[in-house]
């Protein structure tokens, strides 16, 4: 790992502060990166002539990123708006898939994106069988994946603010959904529509909301490992669910029809079963049954 990258990561971790109502992520550092004219660049990638599923890899640093379903024919389409030359996106297409990568920028501190630096991606993804991988730094993300055909989904990011939603069912059976994050604020909605077999969520300190509403089409297993955090799990009425706790944890709060038996919480219902295993070292876990 390059020294500059390590400095950024350590700065993010040291900037994490706690408050009574949750975890606040503060990035007080500034960068002397030189800005230039604002450029809006068109992103347009046709579907490669390769058998599905395709590997789609998106690599993003600091800024804001929006991902939406694409009603058109292109695999990826949208815009990248930036005012730092090194943020210019790079696109690579080979016989297995597509990589969309933010240009390299050497930083000596965490950039103040809300100030003079601008870096915004608005990308649409086609309904085509893909294995989607997203690697990002400290950023804000808005992801709508409803109606796509994701066979695998893997997201890795740093200190982030992300809202992800499956408004409608995933058109493909997803093998695994993996999310690894640092000290962040993450909201995942309508996960019942994701149609995954396995989900793994690993996080540091932060605020995390996982909503499993939607149409579950098969049994699903979820594994959650988190540090000092505020974690909210929402499972809708009528869903057959079981939540198991492993390791030490400070507090579990329930609302609805959860039945407690030691470290196990059961929700009676019908249809596919949702099994959730949680390992948390501190903080609070709230089980909701809206």
C-alpha positions in Angstrom: 0.0 0.0 0.0 1.4 3.5 -0.9 2.3 5.7 2.0 -0.1 8.5 0.8 -3.0 6.0 0.8 -2.2 4.8 4.3 -2.1 8.5 5.5 -5.6 9.0 4.1 -7.0 5.9 5.8 -5.4 6.7 9.2 -6.7 10.2 9.0 -10.2 9.0 8.4 -10.0 6.6 11.4 -8.6 9.2 13.7 -11.3 11.7 12.7 -14.1 9.4 13.9 -15.9 10.8 17.0 -18.7 9.4 19.1 -21.9 11.1 20.3 -24.8 9.9 22.4 -27.2 9.5 19.4 -24.8 7.7 17.1 -21.5 7.9 15.3 -20.4 11.1 13.6 -17.8 11.0 11.0 -15.8 14.2 10.7 -13.2 14.9 8.1 -11.6 18.2 9.2 -8.5 17.9 7.0 -7.9 19.9 3.8 -5.9 19.3 0.7 -3.9 21.7 -1.4 -4.8 19.8 -4.6 -5.0 22.3 -7.5 -8.4 22.6 -9.2 -9.1 23.6 -12.8 -12.1 24.1 -15.0 -15.1 21.9 -14.4 -15.4 19.1 -17.0 -18.4 16.9 -17.6 -17.4 13.7 -19.5 -19.8 11.3 -21.1 -19.6 7.7 -20.0 -20.9 5.2 -22.6 -19.9 1.5 -22.6 -21.8 -0.9 -24.9 -22.4 -4.5 -23.8 -19.2 -6.4 -24.7 -19.4 -9.4 -27.1 -18.8 -11.8 -24.2 -21.0 -14.5 -22.6 -22.8 -13.5 -19.4 -22.3 -12.9 -16.6 -19.9 -10.0 -17.1 -17.5 -8.6 -14.5 -18.3 -4.9 -14.0 -15.7 -3.2 -11.7 -16.2 0.4 -10.5 -13.4 2.1 -8.7 -14.1 5.5 -7.1 -12.3 7.7 -4.6 -13.7 10.7 -2.8 -16.8 12.6 -4.0 -20.4 11.6 -4.8 -21.6 8.7 -6.9 -25.1 7.8 -8.1 -25.9 4.4 -9.7 -29.2 3.7 -11.3 -30.8 1.2 -13.7 -30.3 2.0 -17.3 -33.4 1.7 -19.6 -31.2 1.9 -22.7 -29.0 -0.7 -24.4 -25.6 0.4 -23.1 -24.0 -1.6 -20.3 -22.9 1.6 -18.6 -24.0 5.2 -19.5 -23.9 8.5 -17.7 -21.5 11.4 -16.8 -18.5 12.2 -14.7 -18.1 15.8 -13.6 -14.8 16.9 -12.1 -12.4 19.8 -11.7 -9.2 18.0 -10.9 -7.4 16.6 -13.9 -6.4 13.4 -12.1 -10.0 12.6 -11.5 -10.5 11.9 -15.2 -12.2 8.4 -15.4 -10.6 5.5 -17.2 -12.5 2.8 -19.0 -11.1 -0.7 -19.8 -13.0 -3.3 -21.7 -11.7 -6.9 -22.2 -13.2 -10.3 -22.9 -14.5 -10.8 -19.4 -16.1 -7.4 -18.6 -15.6 -3.7 -17.9 -13.6 -1.6 -15.5 -14.6 2.0 -14.8 -11.9 3.6 -12.7 -11.3 7.1 -11.3 -7.9 8.6 -12.3 -5.1 8.5 -9.8 -4.8 11.4 -7.4 -1.9 11.7 -4.9 -3.2 13.2 -1.7 -1.4 14.4 1.5 -4.7 14.7 3.4 -8.4 14.0 3.1 -9.9 16.2 0.3 -12.6 18.7 1.1 -15.0 17.6 -1.6 -17.8 19.9 -0.4 -15.5 22.9 -0.9 -13.5 23.7 -4.0 -13.0 20.1 -5.3 -15.8 18.6 -7.5 -16.1 14.9 -8.3 -19.5 13.5 -9.2 -20.4 10.4 -11.1 -23.9 9.6 -12.3 -23.9 6.2 -13.9 -26.7 4.0 -15.2 -26.3 0.2 -15.4 -28.2 -2.0 -17.9 -30.4 -5.0 -17.0 -27.8 -7.6 -18.1 -26.3 -10.4 -16.0 -23.3 -9.0 -14.2 -21.0 -9.5 -11.2 -20.7 -6.0 -9.8 -17.7 -4.9 -7.7 -17.5 -1.4 -6.3 -14.4 -0.2 -4.5 -14.5 3.3 -3.1 -12.9 5.6 -0.5 -14.6 8.2 1.6 -17.6 9.3 -0.4 -21.4 9.7 -0.6 -23.3 7.2 -2.6 -26.9 6.7 -3.8 -27.5 3.3 -5.3 -30.7 2.0 -6.9 -30.3 -1.6 -8.0 -34.0 -2.6 -8.4 -34.7 -4.5 -11.6 -31.0 -5.2 -12.5 -29.6 -8.7 -13.0 -26.9 -8.9 -10.4 -25.4 -12.4 -10.0 -22.9 -11.2 -7.4 -22.4 -7.9 -5.6 -19.3 -6.8 -3.6 -18.9 -3.3 -2.2 -15.8 -2.1 -0.3 -15.5 1.4 0.9 -14.0 3.6 3.6 -15.7 6.3 5.8 -18.8 6.7 3.7 -22.5 7.8 3.6 -24.3 5.4 1.4 -28.0 4.7 0.7 -28.6 1.5 -1.3 -32.0 0.2 -2.4 -33.6 -2.7 -4.3 -37.0 -1.0 -5.1 -38.0 -4.0 -7.3 -36.8 -7.6 -7.4 -33.4 -8.4 -8.7 -34.0 -10.2 -12.0 -31.2 -12.8 -11.4 -30.5 -15.1 -8.6 -27.6 -13.5 -6.6 -25.1 -15.9 -5.2 -23.6 -13.5 -2.6 -23.9 -9.9 -1.5 -20.8 -8.7 0.4 -20.4 -5.3 1.9 -17.2 -4.2 3.8 -17.0 -0.7 5.2 -15.1 1.4 7.6 -16.6 4.0 10.0 -19.7 4.9 8.0 -23.4 5.6 7.8 -25.0 3.0 5.6 -28.7 2.4 4.8 -29.7 -0.8 2.9 -33.3 -0.9 1.9 -35.6 -3.6 0.4 -33.0 -6.3 0.8 -35.7 -9.0 0.4 -35.8 -8.0 -3.3 -32.0 -8.6 -3.7 -32.6 -12.3 -4.2 -29.3 -13.3 -2.6 -28.4 -16.7 -1.1 -25.8 -15.3 1.2 -25.1 -11.8 2.5 -22.0 -10.7 4.5 -21.8 -7.3 6.1 -18.6 -6.2 7.9 -18.2 -2.8 9.4 -16.4 -0.6 11.9 -17.9 2.1 14.1 -20.9 3.8 12.6 -24.6 3.8 12.0 -26.1 0.9 10.0 -29.7 0.2 8.9 -30.5 -3.0 7.1 -34.1 -3.4 5.9 -35.1 -6.8 4.7 -38.5 -5.9 3.2 -39.4 -7.0 -0.3 -40.2 -10.3 -2.0 -38.1 -13.1 -0.7 -37.9 -15.9 -3.3 -35.7 -18.4 -1.4 -34.0 -19.0 2.0 -31.3 -16.6 2.7 -28.4 -16.4 5.3 -26.9 -13.1 6.5 -23.7 -12.8 8.5 -23.0 -9.4 10.2 -19.8 -8.4 12.0 -19.6 -4.9 13.4 -17.7 -2.9 15.9 -18.8 0.0 18.2 -22.0 0.9 16.2 -25.7 1.5 16.1 -27.2 -1.3 14.1 -30.9 -1.5 13.1 -32.4 -4.7 11.6 -35.9 -4.4 10.1 -37.8 -7.6 9.1 -41.4 -7.1 7.9 -44.4 -8.8 9.5 -45.1 -12.3 8.2 -41.5 -13.1 7.4 -40.0 -16.3 8.9 -36.8 -15.1 10.5 -34.2 -16.1 13.1 -31.5 -13.8 14.5 -28.6 -15.3 16.5 -26.0 -13.3 18.4 -22.4 -14.5 18.8 -19.8 -12.9 21.0 -20.2 -10.0 23.5 -22.7 -7.3 22.8 -24.0 -4.4 24.9 -27.7 -4.1 24.2 -30.5 -5.6 22.1 -33.8 -3.7 21.7 -36.8 -5.3 20.1 -40.1 -4.0 18.8 -42.9 -6.1 17.3 -43.4 -9.8 17.6 -39.9 -11.0 18.2 -39.7 -14.0 20.6 -36.5 -14.1 22.7 -34.7 -17.3 23.8 -31.3 -16.6 25.2 -29.2 -15.2 22.3 -31.8 -16.2 19.8 -34.7 -14.1 18.5 -37.5 -15.7 16.4 -40.1 -14.2 14.2 -42.9 -16.4 13.2 -44.0 -16.4 9.5 -44.4 -18.3 6.3 -42.4 -18.7 3.1 -38.6 -18.6 2.7 -36.6 -18.3 5.9 -34.2 -15.4 6.7 -31.4 -16.5 9.1 -29.2 -13.7 10.5 -26.1 -14.2 12.6 -24.7 -11.1 14.3 -21.4 -10.6 16.0 -20.9 -7.2 17.6 -18.3 -6.1 20.1 -20.2 -3.1 21.5 -23.0 -0.6 20.7 -26.7 -1.4 20.3 -28.7 -3.6 18.0 -32.4 -2.9 17.4 -34.7 -5.6 15.9 -37.8 -4.1 14.3 -40.9 -5.8 13.0 -42.8 -3.1 11.1 
